[in-house]
Amino acid sequence: MAAERFAQGEASSVIAKELRVSVRSVQRWRRLWDKSGPRALRSAGSASPPRLSEAQFAVLEAELAKGPVAHGWPDQRWTLSRIKTVIGRRFHKSYTLQGGRKLLIRHGFSCQVSARRAVERDEEKVTGWVKETWPQVEGPRRRSMRGSSSRTSPASRWAQSRFP
């Protein structure tokens, strides 16, 4: 992709912005391309082999499908920390939280918030709470007054309340 753009004469900054990489990376790629052609830009693969094989990841996926409760946690929320623990227990491999996150993303997982509502949820009670209780918790809104947003200015609300 970058080699085609180099051949078209596109600026490094434009390529970098669209590929979401640094301009220096694009300049380094361009030097390689100039010296050795498009084959020099081919990926050499990952720096190290993955810790979990595809077969092991399939087992991990089955373990995650069982849910956190099956692994001893009290609720149905998977967190990176919990997934890291399952990997350690099941495969005796250690991942950092970010390493676990990258592993999951590489296999098509994404961070999500539950799409379903609790079965016990009572919409009428929620609506009543929002209308009656929340305004009391939130408190009244301040009316706008003339003055400055600066706390050190004599015209500020704080100064007006302290020094009438």
C-alpha positions, 0 to 999 in steps of 0.5 A: 500500500505504501509502495504504491503511494511512494510510486505516485509521489505522495508526500510522507506526511499525507501517507503517515496521516492516512495510515496512522503512523509517524512521519518518520516511519514513512520516511524510513519505509521510503528509504527502504523502498528507494534502496531495495524496491517494494519487496523491502517493505514486506512484513517480516512477521511478528517479533516473537511467536504467539504464546498461545497457539490457535488451538489453545486460543480455541480452548480459551474461547470455550472457557470464556464462553462458560462465563466468569461464574464457572471460573469462580467469580461472583458476577457475569463480567469478564475483565482483562484481569480475570481473563489473564487469570484464566490464561494463567490457570489453564495454560500456565502462561503469563500475560500482562493486561495489555498483552491479554487485550492485544491477544483478544483484539487480534482474535476479533474480540472488542471491549463491550458494555452489556447490550442486555438489561437486567431481567429484574429491571423495572422501567417504571421505577427507573423512570420515577427515580429519574424524575423524582430522586435524581433532581434532588441529588443533582441539586438546583442549577445555578442561575447565570449572573454577571461576572467573571469566570476567574476566581480571583476577580472581584466580580466572581460568584465566590467573591460576591458571596464572601464580600457583599 
